[in-house]
Amino acid sequence: MEFAWNAWEKRKLGELYKKTVEKNDGTFSQNQIISVASMSWNPNARPTTEGYLSTYNVLRTGNIAFEGNKSKNLSSIC
């Protein structure tokens, strides 16, 4: 008997998807931040400066967000 997971190959995300490099050009403001770590909108996020928002990655429809750090609050899905 073959289990479902035997039918799938182990693959790295980088082999299946390409990394997006789009950064916020000022189009998105503080109230449009999604926290990937908590998997939720974070309208109360307060970056240290408005300029710091330019370091944020842009997430577009169809993109996949991946948080590489383990979350103690979401440990069952990490």
C-alpha positions as a Markdown table, in Angstrom:
| # | Residue | x | y | z |
|---|---|---|---|---|
| 1 | Met | 0.0 | 0.0 | 0.0 |
| 2 | Glu | 1.4 | 3.4 | -1.0 |
| 3 | Phe | 0.7 | 6.3 | 1.2 |
| 4 | Ala | -0.1 | 9.7 | -0.4 |
| 5 | Trp | 3.2 | 11.3 | 0.8 |
| 6 | Asn | 5.2 | 8.6 | -1.1 |
| 7 | Ala | 3.7 | 9.8 | -4.3 |
| 8 | Trp | 5.2 | 13.3 | -3.8 |
| 9 | Glu | 8.8 | 14.2 | -4.2 |
| 10 | Lys | 10.6 | 16.4 | -1.6 |
| 11 | Arg | 11.3 | 19.7 | -3.3 |
| 12 | Lys | 12.7 | 23.0 | -2.2 |
| 13 | Leu | 10.5 | 26.0 | -2.7 |
| 14 | Gly | 13.2 | 27.6 | -4.8 |
| 15 | Glu | 12.9 | 24.8 | -7.3 |
| 16 | Leu | 9.2 | 25.3 | -7.8 |
| 17 | Tyr | 8.8 | 29.1 | -7.5 |
| 18 | Lys | 11.0 | 32.1 | -8.2 |
| 19 | Lys | 11.6 | 34.7 | -5.5 |
| 20 | Thr | 10.1 | 38.1 | -6.0 |
| 21 | Val | 12.3 | 41.0 | -5.4 |
| 22 | Glu | 9.7 | 43.8 | -5.7 |
| 23 | Lys | 10.0 | 46.3 | -2.8 |
| 24 | Asn | 7.6 | 48.9 | -1.7 |
| 25 | Asp | 8.2 | 52.1 | -3.8 |
| 26 | Gly | 6.0 | 54.2 | -1.5 |
| 27 | Thr | 2.7 | 52.9 | -3.0 |
| 28 | Phe | 1.8 | 51.1 | 0.2 |
| 29 | Ser | 1.4 | 52.7 | 3.5 |
| 30 | Gln | 1.5 | 51.6 | 7.1 |
| 31 | Asn | -2.2 | 50.6 | 7.2 |
| 32 | Gln | -1.6 | 48.1 | 4.3 |
| 33 | Ile | 0.9 | 45.8 | 6.0 |
| 34 | Ile | 0.3 | 42.1 | 6.1 |
| 35 | Ser | 2.3 | 40.2 | 8.8 |
| 36 | Val | 3.4 | 36.9 | 7.2 |
| 37 | Ala | 4.6 | 35.7 | 10.6 |
| 38 | Ser | 1.2 | 36.0 | 12.2 |
| 39 | Met | -0.7 | 35.4 | 8.9 |
| 40 | Ser | -2.9 | 38.4 | 9.3 |
| 41 | Trp | -3.4 | 42.1 | 8.3 |
| 42 | Asn | -1.5 | 44.3 | 10.7 |
| 43 | Pro | -3.0 | 47.8 | 10.4 |
| 44 | Asn | -1.4 | 48.8 | 13.7 |
| 45 | Ala | 2.1 | 48.0 | 12.5 |
| 46 | Arg | 4.3 | 51.0 | 13.1 |
| 47 | Pro | 7.7 | 50.9 | 11.2 |
| 48 | Thr | 10.4 | 53.0 | 12.8 |
| 49 | Thr | 10.2 | 55.5 | 9.9 |
| 50 | Glu | 8.2 | 56.0 | 6.7 |
| 51 | Gly | 11.4 | 55.3 | 4.8 |
| 52 | Tyr | 11.6 | 51.9 | 6.4 |
| 53 | Leu | 8.5 | 50.8 | 4.5 |
| 54 | Ser | 10.7 | 50.8 | 1.3 |
| 55 | Thr | 12.5 | 47.7 | 2.8 |
| 56 | Tyr | 9.2 | 45.8 | 2.8 |
| 57 | Asn | 8.4 | 43.2 | 0.1 |
| 58 | Val | 5.3 | 43.6 | -2.0 |
| 59 | Leu | 2.9 | 40.7 | -2.1 |
| 60 | Arg | 0.8 | 40.5 | -5.2 |
| 61 | Thr | -2.3 | 38.3 | -6.0 |
| 62 | Gly | -0.9 | 34.9 | -6.8 |
| 63 | Asn | 2.3 | 35.3 | -4.8 |
| 64 | Ile | 3.1 | 32.9 | -2.0 |
| 65 | Ala | 4.5 | 34.3 | 1.3 |
| 66 | Phe | 6.8 | 32.2 | 3.3 |
| 67 | Glu | 8.0 | 32.9 | 6.8 |
| 68 | Gly | 11.2 | 30.9 | 7.4 |
| 69 | Asn | 11.2 | 31.4 | 11.2 |
| 70 | Lys | 9.2 | 29.1 | 13.5 |
| 71 | Ser | 6.4 | 30.8 | 15.4 |
| 72 | Lys | 5.5 | 29.6 | 18.8 |
| 73 | Asn | 1.9 | 30.9 | 18.3 |
| 74 | Leu | 1.5 | 29.0 | 15.0 |
| 75 | Ser | 3.7 | 26.0 | 15.7 |
| 76 | Ser | 1.1 | 23.5 | 14.4 |
| 77 | Ile | 1.5 | 24.8 | 10.8 |
| 78 | Cys | 5.2 | 25.8 | 10.7 |
